């Protein structure tokens, strides 16, 4: 947590180029997408679901704490908002996949 807080409070004095920032964001997105998928590569489905859910929930809580620190808002409320958005996104993904399956399965 100390490293996270240090990173949140640190202001870079060097100029950053948009391409460099975009490439770092691309790498971060790939790593973030790999986190919930990785357990399914190494574990049986039931265990992978549990591990993926716990790890994703933990990361969403960390993201909520970070957002609260940056915005100087109430941490509990911001964590609840962040986790709720994550759950809503997951439910939307499931709903879309069920809809696509329904529409395109004879």
Order of alpha helices (4+ residues) and beta strands (2+ residues): alpha-alpha-alpha-alpha
